[in-house]
Amino acid sequence: MIGLCLKARGLGNARAFSALKRLMKQHSPDFVFLSKTKLAGRKADTVSGTFGNYDAFSVDCRGCSGGLMHLWKKVLKVKVLSFSVSHIDARIIMEDGFMWRFDFVMVEHLGFHSSDHRSILLRFDQNRPLLKSIFSGFRFEPYWLKDVDIGRVIGDAWCNSCASPIESAAHAIFWCKGAKNCWRFSKIRCSFEEVQQLPADEVFMFVSSMLFDKDLGSFCMLAWAIWSNRNNLYNTGKSKPSEMVESSAASLLTEFQRSKRAISPHIHSVQIKGGPDWIVPPPRQIKLNTATARRNNGLSTGVGAAIRDDKGLVVAARSNQLPGKFTVEMGELIALREGLQLAHFYNMKVDLAEVISPKVVSILNDSIPLVGESKFIMNDIKMLVSVVGITKCLAVSKSGNSLALNLANSAFASFREWLWLDFWS
């Protein structure tokens, strides 16, 4: 059985309705739950009637908000137990009379379609995949232990602590058989025998005092790779060979260092004071600057946000890449929302906001009517503006907003999100 959950944001919109039909054709779900349909009465019946092999139950919207709809294939028997403006409680019975208890669920987030929200695909399967053993039969001979050398080998191979509830993180990373093999393949020369009985955090402190900075980075990356490989073995029954674990850690470290060098000019700009065209806010006030940048192919958007004090010093900055193609105004609105979320998450009071697009400022001042997706983003922005404490939003030139613009461009150097914080009181 397959279920599909989707935040529709108005099925009266042709774009949203087409996205729903495309998803249902692609995945053929047994049942579908839709929220925020913004439909009522005959309109809801008309939309549900377009899916011929599905029955439906809907809860009317109130005004221009809300609205729920539950669709299911006609071969299923569905009994609605209760409902309200915020829920539909239904019981699903298969054609053979079996009632699902959903004891096993696989959740998959689908891609972006008609909005910046992603649909959720649920898969219910009674037959759970069983992990097959990769080891052949083996017979142990007790007299092998009489040989001292063989006994030591067996002790290393059959560790009683591995994958047991009493196993420590230090043992999993440094002293079990698989971990030891990984460390042997590495170029790091550090003896762990002196700290064999210590917890993992104290082992890391010991190693940090013994290694140079260059080797310490390799050490931390390999420790993470060993831990990740151990989790894969525990959860899936599969793991990488020790040599591959070490090489993948070295490769990941190299990728990280290259990405760091690629954006190093932008990182440096975060630590300097504002440029000559950037105007400092009044005393004891904080200013937020946001901007967007687009790639040539237009398939993703870079977002940059910087929060600075009355001395021009950066207290927080953010750079991330968002998938999707947006208009200039929509991109600026999304960037402003990202910057406000940054301030809200770290409980920062911000007094002023600056963006590049004058149209966005007009939208904030309610001089331009909103329709479609921008209306929902604007609702988020207005809520965040009141929470964060913004009193004024201004439009500035690109040179006056150069730091946020540089952060937006630097987002294309990596798919990871970058965040800079200065601890302030």
NORZIUR-V805229 format. One record per residue. N is the residue number from 1. RES is the residue in one letter. OMEGA is omega in degrees with one decimal (* if undefined). NEAR is the number of other ideal C-beta (glycine too) atoms within 12 Angstrom. D_CENTER is the distance of its C-alpha to the mean C-alpha in whole Angstrom. Layout:
# NORZIUR-V805229
n | res | omega | near | d_center
N | RES | OMEGA | NEAR | D_CENTER
N | RES | OMEGA | NEAR | D_CENTER
This chain:
# NORZIUR-V805229
n | res | omega | near | d_center
1 | M | -179.0 | 30 | 27
2 | I | 176.3 | 28 | 24
3 | G | -179.9 | 35 | 22
4 | L | 177.8 | 42 | 20
5 | C | -173.9 | 32 | 19
6 | L | 171.3 | 41 | 18
7 | K | -166.0 | 32 | 18
8 | A | -176.5 | 40 | 21
9 | R | 174.8 | 36 | 22
10 | G | 179.5 | 35 | 25
11 | L | 173.1 | 39 | 27
12 | G | 176.7 | 24 | 30
13 | N | -177.5 | 25 | 28
14 | A | -179.3 | 14 | 29
15 | R | 179.2 | 19 | 26
16 | A | 179.9 | 31 | 24
17 | F | 178.1 | 30 | 27
18 | S | 178.1 | 17 | 26
19 | A | 178.2 | 30 | 23
20 | L | 179.5 | 40 | 23
21 | K | 179.5 | 27 | 27
22 | R | 178.6 | 20 | 25
23 | L | -178.3 | 32 | 22
24 | M | 177.7 | 32 | 25
25 | K | -177.0 | 14 | 27
26 | Q | -172.6 | 17 | 24
27 | H | -179.5 | 25 | 23
28 | S | -176.5 | 20 | 27
29 | P | 176.3 | 34 | 25
30 | D | 174.9 | 32 | 28
31 | F | -176.7 | 40 | 27
32 | V | 173.7 | 43 | 24
33 | F | -178.2 | 35 | 23
34 | L | 175.0 | 44 | 23
35 | S | -179.1 | 31 | 22
36 | K | 178.1 | 30 | 23
37 | T | -177.3 | 43 | 26
38 | K | 179.6 | 32 | 28
39 | L | 177.3 | 35 | 31
40 | A | 173.1 | 26 | 34
41 | G | -175.4 | 15 | 38
42 | R | 179.0 | 13 | 39
43 | K | 178.0 | 22 | 36
44 | A | 178.2 | 29 | 34
45 | D | -179.8 | 20 | 36
46 | T | -179.6 | 19 | 37
47 | V | -179.3 | 32 | 33
48 | S | -179.5 | 30 | 33
49 | G | 179.3 | 18 | 36
50 | T | 176.9 | 20 | 35
51 | F | -167.9 | 30 | 33
52 | G | -175.7 | 13 | 36
53 | N | 179.5 | 20 | 35
54 | Y | 165.7 | 30 | 33
55 | D | -174.0 | 27 | 35
56 | A | 170.5 | 33 | 33
57 | F | -176.0 | 29 | 33
58 | S | 173.3 | 36 | 32
59 | V | -175.1 | 31 | 31
60 | D | 175.5 | 23 | 33
61 | C | 176.1 | 28 | 31
62 | R | -174.5 | 17 | 32
63 | G | 180.0 | 10 | 33
64 | C | -178.5 | 18 | 30
65 | S | 175.9 | 21 | 28
66 | G | -177.3 | 27 | 26
67 | G | 179.6 | 34 | 28
68 | L | 176.2 | 38 | 27
69 | M | 178.5 | 45 | 28
70 | H | 179.5 | 39 | 28
71 | L | 176.1 | 41 | 29
72 | W | -179.7 | 36 | 30
73 | K | -175.0 | 27 | 33
74 | K | -179.5 | 16 | 36
75 | V | 179.7 | 17 | 37
76 | L | 173.0 | 30 | 35
77 | K | -176.5 | 22 | 37
78 | V | 177.3 | 29 | 34
79 | K | 178.5 | 18 | 36
80 | V | -177.4 | 21 | 34
81 | L | 179.0 | 14 | 35
82 | S | 178.1 | 13 | 34
83 | F | 175.0 | 20 | 32
84 | S | 179.9 | 14 | 31
85 | V | -176.3 | 19 | 29
86 | S | 179.1 | 16 | 26
87 | H | 168.4 | 16 | 26
88 | I | 179.0 | 31 | 28
89 | D | -175.1 | 18 | 29
90 | A | 177.0 | 29 | 31
91 | R | -176.6 | 20 | 32
92 | I | 179.0 | 33 | 32
93 | I | -179.4 | 20 | 35
94 | M | -178.2 | 21 | 35
95 | E | 177.9 | 16 | 38
96 | D | 178.3 | 10 | 40
97 | G | -178.6 | 10 | 39
98 | F | 179.6 | 14 | 36
99 | M | -177.4 | 18 | 34
100 | W | 172.8 | 27 | 30
101 | R | 177.3 | 14 | 29
102 | F | 179.6 | 18 | 26
103 | D | 177.8 | 11 | 26
104 | F | -176.6 | 16 | 23
105 | V | 171.3 | 20 | 20
106 | M | -175.3 | 17 | 18
107 | V | 179.4 | 18 | 15
108 | E | 176.1 | 18 | 13
109 | H | 179.4 | 16 | 11
110 | L | -178.2 | 26 | 13
111 | G | 178.7 | 19 | 13
112 | F | -179.8 | 23 | 14
113 | H | -174.7 | 30 | 17
114 | S | -179.9 | 30 | 19
115 | S | 178.3 | 29 | 17
116 | D | 173.2 | 27 | 13
117 | H | -178.0 | 25 | 13
118 | R | 178.3 | 22 | 12
119 | S | 179.3 | 34 | 14
120 | I | 178.3 | 26 | 14
121 | L | -179.5 | 29 | 17
122 | L | 177.2 | 28 | 19
123 | R | -179.8 | 22 | 21
124 | F | -176.3 | 24 | 24
125 | D | 178.9 | 16 | 26
126 | Q | -176.3 | 15 | 29
127 | N | -179.8 | 9 | 29
128 | R | 177.5 | 12 | 27
129 | P | 179.8 | 12 | 27
130 | L | 178.7 | 8 | 29
131 | L | 179.0 | 14 | 28
132 | K | 179.0 | 10 | 31
133 | S | 179.9 | 10 | 33
134 | I | -177.8 | 10 | 33
135 | F | 175.8 | 8 | 36
136 | S | -179.6 | 7 | 40
137 | G | -178.0 | 6 | 42
138 | F | 178.8 | 10 | 44
139 | R | 179.2 | 7 | 47
140 | F | 178.3 | 12 | 47
141 | E | -175.0 | 11 | 51
142 | P | -175.0 | 11 | 51
143 | Y | 176.7 | 10 | 54
144 | W | -176.2 | 18 | 51
145 | L | -180.0 | 16 | 51
146 | K | 176.4 | 11 | 54
147 | D | -174.6 | 13 | 53
148 | V | -177.5 | 11 | 52
149 | D | 179.3 | 12 | 50
150 | I | 178.4 | 18 | 48
151 | G | 178.1 | 16 | 48
152 | R | 179.0 | 14 | 45
153 | V | 179.6 | 15 | 44
154 | I | 178.5 | 22 | 43
155 | G | 177.9 | 19 | 42
156 | D | -175.8 | 20 | 39
157 | A | -178.1 | 19 | 38
158 | W | -179.9 | 19 | 38
159 | C | -177.3 | 22 | 36
160 | N | -176.4 | 16 | 37
161 | S | -172.6 | 21 | 34
162 | C | 175.5 | 25 | 31
163 | A | 177.9 | 21 | 29
164 | S | -179.2 | 13 | 31
165 | P | -177.5 | 9 | 30
166 | I | -177.7 | 12 | 32
167 | E | 178.7 | 21 | 30
168 | S | 177.5 | 24 | 29
169 | A | 179.3 | 25 | 26
170 | A | 178.9 | 28 | 28
171 | H | -178.0 | 30 | 30
172 | A | -175.2 | 33 | 27
173 | I | -170.3 | 35 | 26
174 | F | -163.9 | 40 | 30
175 | W | 175.6 | 30 | 33
176 | C | -173.4 | 36 | 32
177 | K | -178.3 | 29 | 34
178 | G | 179.9 | 35 | 31
179 | A | 179.3 | 38 | 29
180 | K | 178.9 | 26 | 33
181 | N | 178.7 | 25 | 33
182 | C | 179.9 | 39 | 30
183 | W | 178.1 | 32 | 31
184 | R | 180.0 | 18 | 34
185 | F | -176.8 | 25 | 33
186 | S | 178.7 | 30 | 31
187 | K | -178.9 | 18 | 34
188 | I | -179.3 | 29 | 33
189 | R | -179.6 | 15 | 36
190 | C | -178.0 | 26 | 36
191 | S | 178.3 | 15 | 37
192 | F | -174.9 | 29 | 36
193 | E | -177.9 | 14 | 39
194 | E | -175.7 | 15 | 40
195 | V | -172.2 | 24 | 37
196 | Q | -177.1 | 19 | 36
197 | Q | -176.4 | 16 | 37
198 | L | 175.7 | 21 | 34
199 | P | -172.3 | 18 | 31
200 | A | -176.7 | 28 | 28
201 | D | 178.8 | 16 | 27
202 | E | 174.6 | 20 | 31
203 | V | 178.6 | 32 | 31
204 | F | 177.8 | 25 | 28
205 | M | 178.7 | 16 | 30
206 | F | -178.0 | 25 | 33
207 | V | -179.1 | 32 | 32
208 | S | 178.0 | 20 | 31
209 | S | -176.3 | 15 | 34
210 | M | -172.6 | 19 | 36
211 | L | 171.0 | 24 | 33
212 | F | -176.8 | 15 | 33
213 | D | -178.8 | 10 | 30
214 | K | 180.0 | 14 | 30
215 | D | -179.6 | 20 | 30
216 | L | 175.6 | 22 | 28
217 | G | 177.5 | 24 | 25
218 | S | 179.9 | 33 | 26
219 | F | -178.6 | 36 | 26
220 | C | -179.5 | 27 | 23
221 | M | 179.1 | 30 | 21
222 | L | 177.1 | 38 | 24
223 | A | 177.2 | 37 | 23
224 | W | -179.1 | 26 | 20
225 | A | 177.8 | 35 | 20
226 | I | 179.5 | 40 | 23
227 | W | 178.6 | 28 | 21
228 | S | 179.0 | 24 | 18
229 | N | 178.7 | 32 | 21
230 | R | 177.2 | 31 | 23
231 | N | 177.3 | 20 | 20
232 | N | 178.9 | 20 | 20
233 | L | -177.4 | 26 | 24
234 | Y | -174.1 | 21 | 24
235 | N | -174.9 | 13 | 21
236 | T | -176.3 | 17 | 22
237 | G | -179.4 | 16 | 26
238 | K | 177.7 | 16 | 25
239 | S | 178.4 | 29 | 25
240 | K | 171.3 | 24 | 25
241 | P | -175.8 | 16 | 29
242 | S | -179.2 | 27 | 29
243 | E | 179.7 | 19 | 30
244 | M | 177.1 | 20 | 27
245 | V | -179.5 | 35 | 25
246 | E | -178.6 | 32 | 26
247 | S | 178.3 | 22 | 26
248 | S | 176.4 | 27 | 23
249 | A | 178.3 | 34 | 22
250 | A | 179.5 | 25 | 25
251 | S | 179.7 | 18 | 23
252 | L | 177.9 | 23 | 19
253 | L | 177.9 | 29 | 21
254 | T | 178.6 | 17 | 23
255 | E | 179.2 | 19 | 20
256 | F | -179.0 | 22 | 19
257 | Q | 177.4 | 19 | 22
258 | R | 178.6 | 15 | 23
259 | S | 180.0 | 23 | 19
260 | K | 177.9 | 21 | 21
261 | R | -177.3 | 16 | 24
262 | A | -177.5 | 20 | 23
263 | I | -177.4 | 31 | 21
264 | S | 176.7 | 18 | 24
265 | P | -178.9 | 18 | 26
266 | H | 176.9 | 36 | 23
267 | I | 179.4 | 24 | 23
268 | H | -178.2 | 16 | 26
269 | S | 178.6 | 28 | 26
270 | V | -173.0 | 36 | 24
271 | Q | 178.8 | 20 | 27
272 | I | 178.7 | 22 | 30
273 | K | -176.5 | 18 | 31
274 | G | -178.9 | 31 | 31
275 | G | -175.9 | 24 | 33
276 | P | -178.7 | 13 | 36
277 | D | 179.6 | 18 | 35
278 | W | -176.3 | 31 | 33
279 | I | -179.5 | 22 | 34
280 | V | 177.4 | 25 | 34
281 | P | 176.3 | 29 | 33
282 | P | -178.9 | 15 | 36
283 | P | 177.3 | 10 | 37
284 | R | 176.5 | 12 | 34
285 | Q | -177.8 | 24 | 32
286 | I | -178.3 | 36 | 28
287 | K | 176.4 | 46 | 27
288 | L | 173.7 | 50 | 24
289 | N | 178.8 | 55 | 24
290 | T | 179.3 | 50 | 21
291 | A | 176.9 | 46 | 21
292 | T | 174.7 | 45 | 20
293 | A | -178.7 | 36 | 21
294 | R | 174.3 | 29 | 21
295 | R | 179.8 | 21 | 22
296 | N | -179.4 | 8 | 25
297 | N | 175.2 | 10 | 23
298 | G | -177.0 | 16 | 22
299 | L | 177.4 | 16 | 19
300 | S | -176.4 | 24 | 16
301 | T | 175.0 | 35 | 16
302 | G | -177.9 | 41 | 16
303 | V | 177.4 | 46 | 16
304 | G | 178.5 | 50 | 18
305 | A | 179.1 | 51 | 18
306 | A | 178.2 | 51 | 21
307 | I | -176.7 | 48 | 23
308 | R | -178.3 | 42 | 26
309 | D | -175.7 | 29 | 29
310 | D | 174.9 | 20 | 33
311 | K | -179.4 | 21 | 34
312 | G | -179.0 | 25 | 31
313 | L | -178.8 | 25 | 29
314 | V | 175.9 | 37 | 25
315 | V | 176.1 | 31 | 24
316 | A | 177.5 | 39 | 20
317 | A | -176.0 | 43 | 18
318 | R | 177.9 | 43 | 15
319 | S | 179.5 | 44 | 14
320 | N | -176.6 | 33 | 11
321 | Q | -178.8 | 32 | 12
322 | L | 176.4 | 31 | 11
323 | P | 177.6 | 22 | 13
324 | G | -179.8 | 27 | 16
325 | K | -175.9 | 19 | 19
326 | F | 170.4 | 30 | 20
327 | T | -178.9 | 21 | 24
328 | V | -178.5 | 23 | 24
329 | E | 179.3 | 29 | 25
330 | M | 177.8 | 33 | 22
331 | G | 178.5 | 37 | 20
332 | E | 177.5 | 46 | 21
333 | L | 179.3 | 44 | 21
334 | I | 178.6 | 43 | 17
335 | A | 178.4 | 47 | 17
336 | L | 178.1 | 47 | 19
337 | R | 178.6 | 39 | 17
338 | E | 179.1 | 45 | 14
339 | G | 177.6 | 49 | 17
340 | L | 176.9 | 41 | 18
341 | Q | 176.1 | 32 | 15
342 | L | 179.4 | 40 | 15
343 | A | -178.9 | 37 | 19
344 | H | -177.3 | 27 | 18
345 | F | -178.5 | 19 | 16
346 | Y | 174.3 | 25 | 18
347 | N | 178.5 | 14 | 21
348 | M | 174.0 | 33 | 23
349 | K | -178.7 | 25 | 26
350 | V | -174.9 | 39 | 26
351 | D | -174.4 | 28 | 29
352 | L | 175.3 | 32 | 29
353 | A | 179.1 | 44 | 26
354 | E | 177.3 | 45 | 27
355 | V | -178.4 | 47 | 26
356 | I | -173.4 | 34 | 28
357 | S | 175.2 | 32 | 28
358 | P | -179.2 | 21 | 31
359 | K | 177.9 | 22 | 30
360 | V | 177.1 | 38 | 27
361 | V | 177.6 | 26 | 30
362 | S | 177.5 | 21 | 32
363 | I | 179.3 | 29 | 29
364 | L | 179.4 | 34 | 29
365 | N | 175.7 | 17 | 32
366 | D | 178.3 | 13 | 33
367 | S | 177.5 | 12 | 35
368 | I | 179.7 | 19 | 33
369 | P | -177.3 | 11 | 32
370 | L | 174.8 | 23 | 29
371 | V | 174.2 | 15 | 28
372 | G | -173.1 | 23 | 25
373 | E | -178.7 | 31 | 22
374 | S | 179.5 | 31 | 23
375 | K | -179.3 | 25 | 24
376 | F | 177.0 | 31 | 21
377 | I | 179.9 | 35 | 19
378 | M | 177.0 | 31 | 23
379 | N | 176.7 | 20 | 23
380 | D | -177.6 | 24 | 19
381 | I | -178.8 | 36 | 21
382 | K | 177.3 | 24 | 24
383 | M | -179.3 | 17 | 23
384 | L | 178.4 | 31 | 21
385 | V | 179.9 | 30 | 24
386 | S | -179.1 | 16 | 26
387 | V | -176.7 | 19 | 24
388 | V | 177.2 | 34 | 24
389 | G | 179.6 | 22 | 27
390 | I | 178.1 | 35 | 27
391 | T | -177.7 | 20 | 31
392 | K | 175.4 | 21 | 31
393 | C | -175.2 | 36 | 29
394 | L | 173.3 | 29 | 31
395 | A | -178.9 | 27 | 31
396 | V | 177.9 | 32 | 32
397 | S | 178.5 | 21 | 32
398 | K | 178.0 | 25 | 30
399 | S | 176.5 | 19 | 32
400 | G | 179.5 | 24 | 31
401 | N | -171.0 | 40 | 28
402 | S | -177.9 | 29 | 27
403 | L | 178.6 | 46 | 25
404 | A | 179.4 | 49 | 22
405 | L | 176.2 | 37 | 23
406 | N | 177.4 | 36 | 23
407 | L | 178.6 | 44 | 20
408 | A | 178.2 | 44 | 19
409 | N | -179.2 | 29 | 20
410 | S | -179.6 | 37 | 19
411 | A | -177.9 | 39 | 15
412 | F | 179.1 | 31 | 17
413 | A | -178.8 | 30 | 18
414 | S | 176.5 | 22 | 14
415 | F | 179.5 | 16 | 11
416 | R | 176.1 | 20 | 10
417 | E | 179.1 | 23 | 10
418 | W | -177.0 | 35 | 13
419 | L | 176.5 | 25 | 14
420 | W | 179.7 | 30 | 18
421 | L | 171.8 | 19 | 20
422 | D | -177.1 | 20 | 23
423 | F | -176.0 | 8 | 24
424 | W | -176.3 | 17 | 27
425 | S | * | 7 | 29
